[in-house]
Amino acid sequence: MATTTNITTTYAGEKAMPYLQAALLEGNTIRNGGVTVRPNIKYKQVLKKVAMSDLIKDGTCDFTPTATIDVTENVLEPLEFQVNYTLCKKDFRSDWDAISMGLSAHDNLPPSFADFIIGKTVAEVASANEVIVWQGDSDNEGEFDGFEKILGDDADVIDIASTSIDSSNVQAELRKILNAIPQEIYGKEDLKIYIATDIHRAYVSSLALAGDSMGYLNQGANQGFGGLQFEGINLFVANGLSAGKAVACQTSNLNFGTGLLNDTNEVKVLDMASLDGSQNVRFIMRYTAAVNIQYGAEIVYYSPSV
């Protein structure tokens, strides 16, 4: 008997959360803890920046205000996005039938055709979102301003001009970034140097070329991907970061905002058979997302465009 694939599936608000979490939070940067995730933002969230000075004075018998406190703010305002497309069930039914019958190496089989379609779409959105988090530009359709644009536009950010990197100069270039890190955050637990994949590749090669029993954990040419540091600072490989770029800052200074539980979030799969007699299925996803920083003066941006 042929598999029935008539579908009318809707997830809205809180019910949409599992799918939207996968789509928005499964990118490399967010999944591996490279940013601070601020969920459930209905409209916008104010990121307070507090600077204090002259806190300590000589003791007296009176209450005398001593501190200078400057409070400024950045705003994290998620923008609305949607994914809409139509596909023909006939083109995908054979793939899903094969998976549902166990003719696949996958461990987690989609229990329905709707889940199969949602899974494929969520994976694509997650991959795209990783790039947008870093390279996004709100002037482009379907994007918010990513960290690269935000850092490039912030006059307080510490800019370091980059150069072409290979295994011979990568450590010298990373040292430029390290030396520019403000004293106030140097040694903080969540301090990281975020690097593009090409810089990571060059750094691993530089360790491997150091010779046998050298490099990370004395592994010589057998360098791995995890746990790498540069002079005591964790290196974070951000897949969405543009080639040749790097960012040094605390994780708490990079913010990703979304409204996962908002009523405006929605995932819907509509079977058009009962409406127009076709074999088409319409997919609808609506969500909100944005990124922003808090303290530009505590971020080092290594880029060829500075």
N, C-alpha and C positions, 0 to 999 in steps of 0.2 A: 504494500500500500504506500502511495506517495506521501511524503511528509507534508503536513498542513502548516502553512506559514502565514495564516491570516493574523494580523497584528493590530492591536490598538493599545499602546502602552504609554502612559504618561507619568512622569515624576516631576513634582514641583516643590519648591521650597525645601523643607528639611528632607523630604523623600528623594530629592535629586542629589543630595549631598554625597553619597558614595561615588557616583559617577563623576561629579564635578571635582571632588577631591582627587580622583585619579587623573583627571584631565589637567588640573591646575597645579597639583602638588607633586606630580611624579617626574617633573623635569629634574635633571641632575643637580642643579644648584639648590632647589628647594628640598628635594628628597633627602639630600645628604647634609642638611642643616647649614647651608651656606648663607641663609637669610633668616630674618625674624619674620615669621608668618603672623599676620594680624587678621584673623577671620571675622566673619559676621559684622562687617562694616555696612550699615544700612545706607548711609549717604557719604560721609567722609569722616576721617579721624585726624585730630590735630596731634602732631608729633612735637612735643615741647622740648625746647633747648634751653637749659639753665646754665649760666656761667656765673661763678662766684669768685669774689676777690676780697682782700682786706678783712678776712673773717676774724683773725685773732688780734686782740689789743691787750694792753696792760690792764690788770684788774683794778676796779674801783668799787665804791659802795653803791653806785647808781647803775640803772639800766641805761646803757648808752648804745644805740645802734651802731654797729661797726662794719657791717658787711655791705658790699656792693653786689647786687644780684641783678643780672640781666636775663630776662626771659624773652626768647624769640620762638618762632615756630615754623615748621613746614607742615604742609597738609597732604595727607594721603587720601586721595579721592578716586576710588575705583570707577572705571568707565564701563559702560555696558557693551557687551559683544554677543554675537550670535553665530551659530553654524547652521546653515540650511542647505539641504541638497535632496535630490530625488534619485533613487536607483531602482533598477528592475530586479525583482526577486529571482527571476529566471537566471540572471547572470551570476547570482551568489548562492543559489540553493544547493548546487552540487558541492561547493566548498563546505557549507555548513553540514550537509548530510554526511560528508566524509568524516568531519570532526565528531559529530554527534554519535556516529556509529563506532567510534574508537579507532578509526584509521588515521591516527595522528600520534605524534610524539608528545603532544601537549598534555600536561598533567591536569589542568583545570579546563574542563570542557564546558562551553556555553550551553546552558540548559534549554535555551530557546533561540530562535532566529533573531529576535529583538536584541537579546544579550550579545549575540554574535556581531550584529551591526554596531551596537553601542561600543563594544570592546574595540573594534577596529577604529572607530572615530575617536574615542578617548585617547588611544595611543598616538594618533596623528596630532591631536590638539596638544597633548603633553609635550611632544617633540617640538612643535612650533612655539609653545609657550616658553620653553627653555631659551630659545633664541631671542624672543621678544623681551624677556626679563632683562637681557643685557643690551641688545641692539635695537630695541623697538623705538619707533618714532610715531607719535600720535598724528602726524600729518599723513601717515600711510593708513590705508584701509585695514581695519582689524587689528590695530596695534595701539599700545600705550607707550609713553616715553620710557625707554629702558635706562638702566644705570649709566650706560656710556654717554647718552645724550644729557642726562641730568648732571653727571660729573663734568662733562665738557662745558656746560653752561654756568656752572657754579664757580664764581671768582675766588671763593675761599679754599677750594680744593687745591692740594699740593700737586702741581703738574711736573712730571718728568718726561722729557722727550725720549722716545724709544728709538731703537735702531734695529737693523736686521739681525736676528738672533740665530745662532747655531751652537753646537756643542763647545766651540772654542771660546765664546764670549758670554754664554748664558749666565755663568756664575758672577761675572763682573757686573752684568746688567741687573741681576737680582740684588746684588749688593748696593747698587744705586737706590733701588726701591727701599731696601731695608734701612739705609742711612737717612732716608728722608722721612721715615716714620716719626711722628711727634713723640717727644719724651713722655708726654702724659699717658699715652696708650701703649708704649713699648712694654712688653711683658704681661699685658692683660691676657687673661685666659682665653678669650674668644678672638684674639687677634689672628688674622690670617693674611696670607698673600694669595690672592685669587689669580690664577694664571690660565691663559688660553692653552689649548691642547698642543699647539706647536712649541710653545715655551716648555711645557711639560716634557715633550718628546726630546727637546734639546738638552734639558736638565738631566733626564735619565741617561741619555747618551754620554753626557759629560762624566757622570758617575761610573758608567760602565767602562769608559775609556781610561779611567784612573788605573786600571790594571786588576789582576787577580787579588782577591781578598781585600778589595778596596770598595769605596762607595757605601751605600746604605746597607747597614748590617753586614758589612764585609762581603757582600754578594758578588762583587766584581761585575761581570757583564750580565749577570742574572738579576737585573733590577726589576722590582715589582711596581705596581701602580699605587698601592696603598701605603699610608704612613709616612710619606716623604716630608721632610722639613728642609729649611734652608737656614743655617746658623740659629737653630732653636725655634724658628717660626714655622708653623704648619703651612704647607702648600695645599691649596684647594684648587683642583682642576675644574674649571667652569666651562662646560662644553659649549655654552651659548656665547661665551666671550669671544670677540673678534680676534682673529689671528694677530699675534704680535703685541697684544695688550695685556695689562695686569693691573690689579687694584689691591692696595694694602689697607686694611681697616678692620674694625671689630665687626663681628657678625651682627651685633645689636645695632649697628649703624646702617644696616641695609634692611629695608622693610618691604615686604610683599603684602598687599592688602586685597581682600576679596570678601564677598558677602555670601559665604557658603550656605547659610541658613535662610537667606532672604527669600521672600515670596517671588521675587523677580527671577530667581534661578530656576531653570526648567530643562528637563531632558524629555523629549517626546519622540515616539516612533509611530507613524500613522500609516496603516495599510489602506491604499486608495481603492482596493477592489470593490468595496461596498459602496463607494461614492461614484466612481466613473467606470468600473468594470476592468480597469487596467491591472497589471501586475506590478505597479510602481509602489514604492515605499518612500515616504518622506521622513527625513530626520530633522529634528529641531533641537538645538541646544542654546540656552541663554544663560549668561553668567556675567559677573563683574570682576575686574582685576586691575591692579596698578602697582607701581613700586615708587619708593622715594627714600631719601636719606635723611639723617638728622643733623649731623655735624660735618659740614664740608671741610672744615679746617683740620679734621682728624682723619682725612682720607688722602691717600697717595694714589694718583692716577698716572699710570705709565702708558703712553699712547703716542703714535706718530703724528697725531693731529694737534698736539698741544704746542 
